[in-house]
Amino acid sequence: MRSIPADVIVVAAYGKILRPSVLYMKRFGCLNVHASLLPKYRGAAPIQWAVLNGETESGVTIMQMNEGLDTGDILYQERIALSEKETAGSLFEKLSLLGGPAILHVLDQAEAGLLTPAPQGETTTDYARMLVKEDGILDFQKSAEKNERFIRGMYPWPSAQAEFRGKSVRIYTAEAVDDDSDTLPGTVSNVTKHGFTVRCGEGALNILCLQPEGKKEMSADAFLRGYRVEKGESFQKA
């Protein structure tokens, strides 16, 4: 790296801490393309946590890297509104389109001597820790609204997971609906020709798209044709 006649190092989606010898090697140091509006959501999974926590906006931050974890000075930010049905996957695509032009803008500013670093300061932040597969386990004791957002935040990985008839099932799309039944959370409370609902701590999830263990992704009506789900059956924690 020392032998490369570069003025700057650009870092994106690199999950390791850089040594000081690398951070300060080049004229403009290391610039990071980070998928959140820093100082909010420092860490490895800012996109997923923004959806999981119900944020209404996110964005891209171009940051001057230092020896901390996403604590360097802010050089530029681009904002974007989240849709009501935003998933981690759809937000990733949107932010990827912002990141390229944003870093090019900052590189032009650097070349022109117009960078205006803004320190983040010692501020509290929602740390976006890295997700693991076990984070995707659905908890039907929570409200349908929270679980619907959870499903979107976990899509496409690690995906929301539950257990049905002793086998794992991934739930990719669902909607929160009212449910005044007296069934227990995790119980199938209604079955129609084209879909079914699973009771939550409050309300229910109308399941729209899912993937049974060992099968392909399918719609709820296709699942019903193959499994003949009955009212009163249970979806449990995987």
LOFI-571035 format. One record per residue (C-alpha): y, x, z; residue number from 0. Coordinates in Angstrom, 3 decimals, always signed. Example, Ala and Ser with C-alpha at 12.3 -4.5 7.8 and 13.67 -1.06 7.14 Angstrom:
LOFI-571035
<north:-4.500, east:+12.300, up:+7.800, k:0> $
<north:-1.060, east:+13.670, up:+7.140, k:1> $
end
This chain:
LOFI-571035
<north:+0.000, east:+0.000, up:+0.000, k:0> $
<north:+2.356, east:+2.880, up:+0.713, k:1> $
<north:+1.775, east:+4.214, up:-2.785, k:2> $
<north:+2.902, east:+0.954, up:-4.434, k:3> $
<north:+6.635, east:+1.146, up:-5.309, k:4> $
<north:+7.467, east:-2.330, up:-3.983, k:5> $
<north:+10.529, east:-3.601, up:-2.122, k:6> $
<north:+8.794, east:-6.431, up:-0.279, k:7> $
<north:+5.380, east:-7.773, up:+0.761, k:8> $
<north:+4.814, east:-11.526, up:+0.413, k:9> $
<north:+2.178, east:-13.098, up:+2.662, k:10> $
<north:+0.654, east:-16.577, up:+2.278, k:11> $
<north:-2.369, east:-18.104, up:+4.034, k:12> $
<north:-3.476, east:-14.787, up:+5.492, k:13> $
<north:-5.206, east:-15.367, up:+8.806, k:14> $
<north:-4.728, east:-12.009, up:+10.450, k:15> $
<north:-1.943, east:-10.293, up:+12.379, k:16> $
<north:-0.351, east:-7.479, up:+10.378, k:17> $
<north:+0.189, east:-4.104, up:+12.006, k:18> $
<north:+3.771, east:-2.915, up:+12.579, k:19> $
<north:+3.080, east:-0.097, up:+10.116, k:20> $
<north:+2.664, east:-2.767, up:+7.434, k:21> $
<north:+5.372, east:-5.161, up:+8.642, k:22> $
<north:+8.113, east:-2.588, up:+8.282, k:23> $
<north:+6.682, east:-0.538, up:+5.431, k:24> $
<north:+8.896, east:-1.862, up:+2.640, k:25> $
<north:+12.646, east:-2.256, up:+2.212, k:26> $
<north:+12.650, east:-6.028, up:+2.894, k:27> $
<north:+9.579, east:-5.977, up:+5.117, k:28> $
<north:+7.058, east:-8.833, up:+4.943, k:29> $
<north:+8.008, east:-12.390, up:+4.003, k:30> $
<north:+5.694, east:-15.254, up:+4.900, k:31> $
<north:+5.299, east:-18.628, up:+3.197, k:32> $
<north:+4.506, east:-20.953, up:+6.117, k:33> $
<north:+3.547, east:-24.623, up:+5.662, k:34> $
<north:+5.692, east:-26.200, up:+8.374, k:35> $
<north:+9.291, east:-26.516, up:+9.470, k:36> $
<north:+9.354, east:-23.681, up:+11.962, k:37> $
<north:+9.581, east:-23.369, up:+14.902, k:38> $
<north:+7.394, east:-26.484, up:+14.865, k:39> $
<north:+3.694, east:-25.904, up:+14.173, k:40> $
<north:+3.315, east:-22.189, up:+14.416, k:41> $
<north:-0.302, east:-21.251, up:+13.864, k:42> $
<north:-3.188, east:-21.520, up:+11.421, k:43> $
<north:-3.384, east:-25.269, up:+10.669, k:44> $
<north:+0.166, east:-26.648, up:+10.454, k:45> $
<north:-0.623, east:-29.100, up:+7.643, k:46> $
<north:-3.493, east:-30.853, up:+9.436, k:47> $
<north:-1.641, east:-31.096, up:+12.735, k:48> $
<north:+1.456, east:-32.570, up:+11.108, k:49> $
<north:-0.668, east:-35.459, up:+9.801, k:50> $
<north:-2.734, east:-35.770, up:+12.988, k:51> $
<north:+0.417, east:-36.081, up:+15.101, k:52> $
<north:+2.032, east:-38.657, up:+12.831, k:53> $
<north:+4.980, east:-36.575, up:+11.660, k:54> $
<north:+7.279, east:-38.264, up:+9.148, k:55> $
<north:+8.352, east:-35.018, up:+7.502, k:56> $
<north:+7.081, east:-31.510, up:+6.952, k:57> $
<north:+8.011, east:-28.661, up:+4.669, k:58> $
<north:+7.845, east:-24.987, up:+3.848, k:59> $
<north:+9.509, east:-22.156, up:+5.741, k:60> $
<north:+10.095, east:-18.696, up:+4.319, k:61> $
<north:+10.084, east:-16.390, up:+7.315, k:62> $
<north:+10.797, east:-12.717, up:+7.959, k:63> $
<north:+7.603, east:-11.613, up:+9.660, k:64> $
<north:+7.699, east:-9.799, up:+12.991, k:65> $
<north:+5.033, east:-8.826, up:+15.512, k:66> $
<north:+4.732, east:-12.332, up:+16.989, k:67> $
<north:+2.731, east:-15.308, up:+15.728, k:68> $
<north:+5.048, east:-17.078, up:+13.280, k:69> $
<north:+8.067, east:-16.180, up:+15.431, k:70> $
<north:+10.154, east:-14.285, up:+12.879, k:71> $
<north:+13.601, east:-15.213, up:+11.598, k:72> $
<north:+13.880, east:-18.215, up:+9.286, k:73> $
<north:+15.228, east:-17.323, up:+5.845, k:74> $
<north:+14.883, east:-20.654, up:+4.035, k:75> $
<north:+13.359, east:-24.110, up:+4.479, k:76> $
<north:+12.451, east:-26.892, up:+2.095, k:77> $
<north:+11.730, east:-30.371, up:+3.503, k:78> $
<north:+9.513, east:-33.204, up:+2.303, k:79> $
<north:+8.828, east:-36.718, up:+3.601, k:80> $
<north:+5.254, east:-37.702, up:+4.437, k:81> $
<north:+3.877, east:-40.919, up:+2.967, k:82> $
<north:+2.225, east:-43.538, up:+5.167, k:83> $
<north:-1.172, east:-42.635, up:+3.698, k:84> $
<north:-0.660, east:-38.854, up:+3.693, k:85> $
<north:-3.795, east:-36.777, up:+4.140, k:86> $
<north:-4.025, east:-33.098, up:+4.960, k:87> $
<north:-5.255, east:-32.593, up:+1.404, k:88> $
<north:-2.391, east:-34.437, up:-0.285, k:89> $
<north:+0.192, east:-32.688, up:+1.905, k:90> $
<north:-1.353, east:-29.322, up:+1.079, k:91> $
<north:-0.853, east:-30.043, up:-2.626, k:92> $
<north:+2.764, east:-31.120, up:-2.124, k:93> $
<north:+3.655, east:-28.090, up:-0.018, k:94> $
<north:+1.951, east:-25.719, up:-2.450, k:95> $
<north:+4.397, east:-26.920, up:-5.104, k:96> $
<north:+7.318, east:-26.159, up:-2.779, k:97> $
<north:+6.136, east:-22.728, up:-1.666, k:98> $
<north:+6.374, east:-20.897, up:-4.989, k:99> $
<north:+9.973, east:-21.851, up:-5.872, k:100> $
<north:+11.017, east:-21.323, up:-2.227, k:101> $
<north:+9.795, east:-17.721, up:-2.063, k:102> $
<north:+11.343, east:-16.971, up:-5.479, k:103> $
<north:+14.672, east:-18.309, up:-4.203, k:104> $
<north:+14.499, east:-16.035, up:-1.158, k:105> $
<north:+13.540, east:-13.013, up:-3.257, k:106> $
<north:+16.587, east:-13.636, up:-5.456, k:107> $
<north:+18.742, east:-13.820, up:-2.316, k:108> $
<north:+17.258, east:-10.578, up:-1.018, k:109> $
<north:+17.997, east:-8.799, up:-4.283, k:110> $
<north:+21.574, east:-10.091, up:-4.222, k:111> $
<north:+22.070, east:-9.110, up:-0.565, k:112> $
<north:+22.583, east:-12.740, up:+0.472, k:113> $
<north:+19.831, east:-13.225, up:+3.080, k:114> $
<north:+21.020, east:-15.043, up:+6.209, k:115> $
<north:+18.243, east:-14.769, up:+8.843, k:116> $
<north:+18.272, east:-17.476, up:+11.533, k:117> $
<north:+16.425, east:-16.514, up:+14.748, k:118> $
<north:+13.955, east:-19.107, up:+16.025, k:119> $
<north:+14.741, east:-18.143, up:+19.612, k:120> $
<north:+12.531, east:-18.735, up:+22.624, k:121> $
<north:+11.676, east:-22.346, up:+21.981, k:122> $
<north:+8.747, east:-24.615, up:+22.749, k:123> $
<north:+6.582, east:-25.484, up:+19.766, k:124> $
<north:+3.518, east:-27.522, up:+18.878, k:125> $
<north:+0.984, east:-24.765, up:+18.292, k:126> $
<north:-1.202, east:-25.589, up:+15.294, k:127> $
<north:-4.468, east:-23.987, up:+16.306, k:128> $
<north:-7.217, east:-23.415, up:+13.764, k:129> $
<north:-9.601, east:-26.344, up:+13.391, k:130> $
<north:-13.379, east:-26.120, up:+13.739, k:131> $
<north:-16.053, east:-28.542, up:+12.533, k:132> $
<north:-16.423, east:-30.119, up:+15.971, k:133> $
<north:-12.772, east:-31.208, up:+15.898, k:134> $
<north:-13.719, east:-33.860, up:+13.343, k:135> $
<north:-15.780, east:-36.019, up:+15.725, k:136> $
<north:-14.383, east:-39.554, up:+15.816, k:137> $
<north:-13.722, east:-41.160, up:+19.185, k:138> $
<north:-13.931, east:-44.935, up:+18.835, k:139> $
<north:-12.511, east:-45.372, up:+22.333, k:140> $
<north:-9.119, east:-44.499, up:+20.820, k:141> $
<north:-7.053, east:-47.080, up:+18.968, k:142> $
<north:-7.702, east:-47.889, up:+15.323, k:143> $
<north:-4.215, east:-46.660, up:+14.477, k:144> $
<north:-4.884, east:-43.235, up:+15.990, k:145> $
<north:-8.320, east:-43.027, up:+14.385, k:146> $
<north:-6.958, east:-43.943, up:+10.955, k:147> $
<north:-4.425, east:-41.120, up:+11.254, k:148> $
<north:-7.177, east:-38.837, up:+12.541, k:149> $
<north:-9.283, east:-39.539, up:+9.444, k:150> $
<north:-6.346, east:-38.654, up:+7.181, k:151> $
<north:-5.555, east:-35.487, up:+9.130, k:152> $
<north:-9.151, east:-34.290, up:+8.941, k:153> $
<north:-9.485, east:-34.890, up:+5.209, k:154> $
<north:-10.871, east:-33.017, up:+3.319, k:155> $
<north:-12.025, east:-30.577, up:+6.055, k:156> $
<north:-13.587, east:-30.721, up:+8.563, k:157> $
<north:-13.556, east:-34.486, up:+7.842, k:158> $
<north:-13.952, east:-37.278, up:+10.386, k:159> $
<north:-17.567, east:-37.526, up:+11.543, k:160> $
<north:-19.665, east:-40.137, up:+13.301, k:161> $
<north:-23.363, east:-40.977, up:+13.660, k:162> $
<north:-25.099, east:-44.023, up:+12.218, k:163> $
<north:-28.816, east:-44.751, up:+12.687, k:164> $
<north:-29.325, east:-41.244, up:+14.024, k:165> $
<north:-27.748, east:-39.447, up:+11.067, k:166> $
<north:-24.316, east:-37.958, up:+10.484, k:167> $
<north:-21.799, east:-39.775, up:+8.320, k:168> $
<north:-18.384, east:-38.578, up:+7.188, k:169> $
<north:-15.632, east:-41.153, up:+6.964, k:170> $
<north:-13.023, east:-40.280, up:+4.355, k:171> $
<north:-10.841, east:-43.387, up:+4.090, k:172> $
<north:-10.233, east:-46.327, up:+6.391, k:173> $
<north:-7.492, east:-48.719, up:+7.411, k:174> $
<north:-6.516, east:-50.003, up:+10.832, k:175> $
<north:-6.872, east:-53.764, up:+11.214, k:176> $
<north:-6.542, east:-56.277, up:+14.024, k:177> $
<north:-9.742, east:-57.235, up:+15.816, k:178> $
<north:-9.967, east:-59.747, up:+18.662, k:179> $
<north:-13.735, east:-59.529, up:+19.065, k:180> $
<north:-15.235, east:-58.635, up:+22.430, k:181> $
<north:-17.601, east:-55.993, up:+21.004, k:182> $
<north:-17.690, east:-52.469, up:+22.382, k:183> $
<north:-15.888, east:-49.563, up:+20.668, k:184> $
<north:-18.062, east:-48.069, up:+17.933, k:185> $
<north:-19.755, east:-51.402, up:+17.185, k:186> $
<north:-19.722, east:-52.998, up:+13.732, k:187> $
<north:-17.633, east:-56.092, up:+14.421, k:188> $
<north:-17.588, east:-57.650, up:+10.962, k:189> $
<north:-19.465, east:-57.299, up:+7.676, k:190> $
<north:-18.325, east:-58.778, up:+4.367, k:191> $
<north:-19.640, east:-58.512, up:+0.829, k:192> $
<north:-17.452, east:-55.499, up:+0.117, k:193> $
<north:-16.940, east:-53.741, up:+3.442, k:194> $
<north:-17.286, east:-53.635, up:+7.202, k:195> $
<north:-15.198, east:-52.951, up:+10.294, k:196> $
<north:-15.953, east:-50.800, up:+13.345, k:197> $
<north:-14.388, east:-51.767, up:+16.656, k:198> $
<north:-12.081, east:-49.234, up:+18.353, k:199> $
<north:-10.473, east:-49.148, up:+21.761, k:200> $
<north:-7.734, east:-51.271, up:+20.221, k:201> $
<north:-8.163, east:-52.941, up:+16.833, k:202> $
<north:-10.791, east:-51.856, up:+14.344, k:203> $
<north:-11.320, east:-49.545, up:+11.386, k:204> $
<north:-12.002, east:-51.162, up:+8.055, k:205> $
<north:-14.157, east:-48.476, up:+6.424, k:206> $
<north:-13.328, east:-47.875, up:+2.760, k:207> $
<north:-14.968, east:-44.598, up:+1.724, k:208> $
<north:-17.645, east:-42.514, up:+3.420, k:209> $
<north:-20.483, east:-40.038, up:+2.871, k:210> $
<north:-23.858, east:-40.417, up:+4.590, k:211> $
<north:-25.803, east:-37.286, up:+5.453, k:212> $
<north:-27.555, east:-35.911, up:+2.370, k:213> $
<north:-25.801, east:-38.364, up:+0.020, k:214> $
<north:-22.738, east:-38.361, up:-2.210, k:215> $
<north:-19.355, east:-39.802, up:-1.284, k:216> $
<north:-19.358, east:-43.569, up:-1.840, k:217> $
<north:-17.330, east:-46.717, up:-1.364, k:218> $
<north:-18.031, east:-49.061, up:+1.528, k:219> $
<north:-19.586, east:-51.697, up:-0.732, k:220> $
<north:-21.961, east:-49.109, up:-2.224, k:221> $
<north:-22.902, east:-48.053, up:+1.307, k:222> $
<north:-23.626, east:-51.663, up:+2.228, k:223> $
<north:-25.931, east:-52.112, up:-0.756, k:224> $
<north:-27.976, east:-49.095, up:+0.277, k:225> $
<north:-27.968, east:-49.506, up:+4.059, k:226> $
<north:-27.537, east:-53.271, up:+4.647, k:227> $
<north:-25.325, east:-52.780, up:+7.686, k:228> $
<north:-25.499, east:-55.600, up:+10.209, k:229> $
<north:-22.965, east:-56.858, up:+12.682, k:230> $
<north:-23.641, east:-55.375, up:+16.117, k:231> $
<north:-24.933, east:-52.001, up:+14.897, k:232> $
<north:-23.280, east:-48.897, up:+16.317, k:233> $
<north:-21.354, east:-45.940, up:+15.003, k:234> $
<north:-21.445, east:-43.247, up:+17.668, k:235> $
<north:-19.975, east:-39.814, up:+18.240, k:236> $
<north:-21.742, east:-37.317, up:+16.004, k:237> $
end
